[in-house]
Amino acid sequence: MKLRTLLITLLLVFLVSCGNGETPTPPVSDEPSSLSVSIADFTEGDAVTEFIVDNESEYSRSVLITVNEDVSDIRYYILSTNMEGSDKWSYAMEETLATVDSLAAGESIAVQLEMPELLPNRGIAMLDKNGAEHRFFFHESGEDGSALLTEYTAED
């Protein structure tokens, strides 16, 4: 399974490097976006468009990510977290680990990852129907251990 994941990752890197340098322009809508992204534990039988395997350790878990409107250019990535000053956090996309072209409203992807114990270290970004980027980081609830996604901006 790890070999398959490595081969898929290498193929994605190769395909991205062979691109023509043009970034496709997503369709833009005049309607305001009301993007909502939900996260839940993945269970066998859940319908998914894509299953991304990031970590297969005994501590990993699979989560289901569902969108309420059409999105495009979905990127799952390594997130760096830094503290600036005494109370300001900054987040940066580091390495893209997987991409999905698009999801229609109501569609889902699943991600198998190890949830961070302290600082978020994985994120997912997508473009809404108006072409605006939305970024989220993965973390666990300190109360019940449920999976959470928190939206952040590039300025955070």
N, C-alpha and C positions, 0 to 999 in steps of 0.2 A: 504494500500500500504506500509506503514511504517512497519507493522508487517511482511509482506511478505519479505521485504528487510532485516529485522532483522533475520528472519528465514533462509534466503539464506546465510547471513553472518555467522551465527552460524554453518550451515551445512558445509560451506567452511572451517571454523576453525577446525571443527571436522575432516573433511577428510584430511586436511593437517597434523594434529597431529597424524593421524593413518598411515601415510606414512611409508615406510620401511627405510627411511633415505637416500636412494639413489637418487641422482639428475640425471634425464635423460639427456643424452648427445644429443644436437641437431645435426641434420645432418650438416656436414661442406662441403662447396663448395670451389673449388680451385679458382673460379672467385672472383675478388675483389668486395666488396659490394658497391653499389651505393644507399643505402637506402635513401628514401625520404618519409617523413611523412607529410601529409597535414591535415589541420584543416579547417572546415567550419561550419556554423550554420546548425544544423539538421533540416530537414523539413519532415513532414509526407510523407510517400511514399519512403523515402530513404531506400535502402536495407542495412541492417546491420546484422552482424554475432552475435553480442551481444549488449545489451543495459544496461549500468551500471548506476544505480541511486544512486548518492551520496547525493544530496540535493534537496528537493522538495519545497524550500521556494519560495516566490514571486520574489526573486532576482536571482533565478537560471536560467540557460539556458542550452540547449542541443546542444552539438557540435558533429560533425561527424569527425572521425579520419580515414584516408585512407592511406594505405601503397602501395608502388610501387614494392615491392618484398616480397617474403615469409619471415615471421618473426615468432618467437616462444617465449614462456615464457613471455607473456605480463602481466605486473603488474601495476595496478593503485594504487597510494599510497599517504599518507600524506607526505608532504615535509616540512622539517624545513629549514629555511633560517637564516643565521647568518652573521653578518658583522665582519670581522677580520681586524683590523687596520682601516685605514681611507678610503680605497678604494677596499678592497678585500672581496668578498662574498663567503660563502661556503654553500653548499646544502647537505642535508642528507635525505635518505629515512627513514621514521619513520615506520608507520604501513601500511601494505598492506591491501587495502580495497576490491580489486577485482582482479581476475586473468582470463586470457583467454589463452587457450593452444597455439593456433596459428592462424595466418591469412595468406591467400594466397595473392599474388600480386593482387592489385585492390580491395580487400575486405576491409570492414569498420566496425568499432565499433562506438557506440554512447555513450556519457557520459553526464549525467545531473549533473551539478555542479554549485556552486556559484563562479564566477570568483573573484579572490582577487582584492581588491581595491589598495593595495600598494605592499605588498610582496607576491611572489608566495607561495602557500601553498598546491598545488596538483601537482603530477607528474605522468608520465607514462614511463615505461621502457620496452625494448624488446630486443631480441637477433636477429641479422641479420643472413643471410644464412651461414656466416663463424663462427658463435658463439660469435661474438663481441657484447657487450652490448651497447645500445644507451639509454640515459636518456633525457627526455624533461620535462620542466615545463610549466604549463598553465598560461597565463596572457592575459590582454586586451590591445589593442592598445590605447595609450593616445590620438591619433588623431581622430579615428573614432569609437572606441569601439569594433572593430572586435576582434574575438578570435584569439590568437596566441599560438604557441608552440615554445619554444626555447630549442635547444639541449644544454646540459651542460655535463661536464665530472665529474667524481667522485673527481677529484683534484680541480675543480673550487671552 
